[in-house]
Amino acid sequence: MDIRQHWWAIIPGGVLFTLAAVSALPGRVGNIDTGGVFFLGLGLTFLLVALLARHSWAYIPAVILVLLGAVLGLGFGGLLDWLWIGALFLAGLILILFALLRRR
């Protein structure tokens, strides 16, 4: 079986493995934030797709999910509130500038 032909099977396998780990962690480790573990697991799943199947597009969700998992897992949840506000503000500015430049 060629992994490059059946690369899609890595994603449901990784998601199921991540869900199993997330459901097993609170009873074993104690009071752990499983949101960060969930996103780290999904990010590692897409990293496996990128490395094993040689799909460069999979690096994008891998990096985003690993960073989100690190932020949630390290307790920077309050930081996300400010980042979200900043991202929405920046997106609004870009849309306004794009509309103004398009009028010319």
PLY file of the C-alpha trace (Angstrom):
ply
format ascii 1.0
element vertex 104
property float x
property float y
property float z
element edge 103
property int vertex1
property int vertex2
end_header
0.00 0.00 0.00
1.39 3.36 -1.04
1.00 6.08 1.60
0.87 8.78 -1.06
-2.19 7.14 -2.60
-4.04 6.65 0.70
-2.84 9.78 2.51
-6.40 10.73 3.47
-6.54 7.81 5.93
-4.00 9.57 8.14
-6.52 12.30 8.99
-9.37 10.19 10.45
-6.82 7.96 12.17
-5.11 10.95 13.74
-8.41 12.52 14.78
-9.58 9.30 16.43
-6.24 8.85 18.19
-6.41 12.47 19.40
-9.96 12.03 20.68
-8.94 8.87 22.52
-6.01 10.69 24.14
-8.17 13.66 25.11
-10.80 11.42 26.69
-8.17 9.40 28.61
-6.09 12.32 29.91
-8.32 13.90 32.59
-8.60 10.69 34.61
-4.91 9.81 34.32
-3.10 13.12 34.62
-5.44 15.11 36.80
-6.67 18.60 36.13
-5.35 19.17 32.61
-6.73 21.48 29.93
-7.62 19.09 27.13
-8.36 21.84 24.60
-4.67 22.41 24.02
-4.02 18.67 23.72
-6.83 18.37 21.18
-5.42 21.06 18.90
-1.87 19.75 19.28
-3.05 16.29 18.25
-4.82 17.65 15.19
-1.77 19.71 14.28
0.48 16.66 14.56
-1.95 14.73 12.36
-1.59 17.28 9.57
2.16 17.33 10.12
2.16 13.59 9.48
0.23 14.17 6.26
2.81 16.73 5.18
5.81 14.57 6.04
4.65 11.10 5.05
2.54 11.89 2.00
4.64 14.88 0.92
1.72 17.29 0.68
3.05 20.78 1.29
-0.44 22.25 1.80
-0.76 20.27 5.04
1.93 22.40 6.70
-0.52 25.34 6.86
-3.16 23.69 9.08
-0.39 21.89 11.00
1.33 25.13 12.01
-1.94 26.90 12.82
-3.28 24.02 14.93
0.00 23.46 16.79
0.26 27.17 17.61
-3.36 27.25 18.77
-2.76 24.15 20.87
0.34 25.68 22.42
-1.49 28.90 23.26
-4.42 27.04 24.81
-2.25 24.46 26.53
0.12 26.97 28.10
-2.71 28.99 29.63
-2.65 32.01 27.36
-6.41 31.82 26.78
-6.86 35.46 27.79
-4.34 36.44 25.15
-6.61 34.96 22.49
-9.34 37.44 23.41
-7.04 40.33 22.57
-5.63 38.68 19.46
-9.14 38.01 18.17
-10.10 41.66 18.64
-6.93 42.77 16.88
-7.46 40.34 14.00
-11.02 41.55 13.45
-9.91 45.18 13.60
-7.12 44.55 11.10
-9.43 42.63 8.77
-11.89 45.53 8.86
-9.16 48.03 8.01
-7.98 45.90 5.10
-11.52 45.66 3.73
-12.01 49.43 4.00
-8.69 50.16 2.31
-9.44 47.65 -0.44
-12.83 49.28 -1.08
-11.30 52.76 -1.17
-8.53 51.75 -3.54
-10.95 49.96 -5.81
-13.08 53.11 -6.22
-10.21 54.93 -7.91
0 1
1 2
2 3
3 4
4 5
5 6
6 7
7 8
8 9
9 10
10 11
11 12
12 13
13 14
14 15
15 16
16 17
17 18
18 19
19 20
20 21
21 22
22 23
23 24
24 25
25 26
26 27
27 28
28 29
29 30
30 31
31 32
32 33
33 34
34 35
35 36
36 37
37 38
38 39
39 40
40 41
41 42
42 43
43 44
44 45
45 46
46 47
47 48
48 49
49 50
50 51
51 52
52 53
53 54
54 55
55 56
56 57
57 58
58 59
59 60
60 61
61 62
62 63
63 64
64 65
65 66
66 67
67 68
68 69
69 70
70 71
71 72
72 73
73 74
74 75
75 76
76 77
77 78
78 79
79 80
80 81
81 82
82 83
83 84
84 85
85 86
86 87
87 88
88 89
89 90
90 91
91 92
92 93
93 94
94 95
95 96
96 97
97 98
98 99
99 100
100 101
101 102
102 103
